[in-house]
Amino acid sequence: RELGATVVGITGSVGKTSVKDITRALLPGNVHASMENYNTEIGLPLTVLCAPEGTDIMVLEMAMRGAGQIAELAKIAEPDIAAITVVGPVHLELLGSIEAIAAAKAELIDGLRAGGPVVAPVDGGYLEPHLEGVPNQVRFGPGGAVYTESVERDAGRTLATVSTPAGSAEFVFPFTEQHNLTIALAAIAIGVSAGVSPQEMASRAGSVSFSKLRGEHIELPDGTLVVNDSYNANPVSMDAALRYLSGIGRKSRIAVLGLMAELGPDAPALHREVGLLARDLGIELLVGVGPMAAAYEPDQLVDDPAAAAELIQGWLGPDAVVLVKGSRSAGLEAVAEGLQSLATKTGGGR
């Protein structure tokens, strides 16, 4: 409060870091945002303390693993704007149900200053009971206050006409993923809630970049495209990543998947559903890494990331794309690193 900055709190089961990244890029003035994953009871206060004088807007990511943790972070941050991306089956092992997860995320609404805007998806799902009676809501997505009037994708870019309560503007984003466009709508809704014009945000859209290990595109020397999304994984983000992979116009589409952690007793079934989705989407090769990945019922199961990188060598080349995704504890960034190393040494290719 001594800084006099507008404080934005962002939480959700999926996409909160990417919403933070896009919001930081789109907003004008002196914007201070959470560094990497500084989103806990330790990281968030450090982020606040690092804010320089003259900060206009503070964009704070808020994570939790149990009830009461978002409330604690909100008490520290005192947010003026609250944004919740989506609620899904994440941390089920600790919280027991999606309803409990939604209640934990909704603690951010309770910690918001009186009358502050709440940014949420049009279909809030399990979050809806907590949004009832909230007077100032900015919903994003089809049928909401912030939505796309038209979308075109070309040469690694997304051209979107976005409508908001403050008018429409043409945005040109340096990505093509549909889930990132949805996340961008959340960021635009945050900006509008902070009083920023859509035209001002559109002028900054080209500067959007994402934190490491979150959908990074790596072109190997042999022409293989690696989508390194190894920072984290849950059923919602796996769904989005696999659908994105299926839409990439390359002949060989390969998914290297590690476990999704903290899903509780339903973990095997949730992993199996992801494996079935990969089959339905026509993924040519599904490789599981580690014991829990057996529940994907993959084409090949290996013990560790190094073995996965070795296994798919025969599939690499300019017609191949490899998705690498798993929870942080799976350590699948080592697959991307291994592929880079092996491709450099061997030249790859089938």
Summary of the structure (lengths in Angstrom):
residues: 350
radius of gyration: 20.2
end to end distance: 59.1
largest distance: 61.1
contacts: 1271
relative contact order: 0.12
helix: 39%
strand: 23%
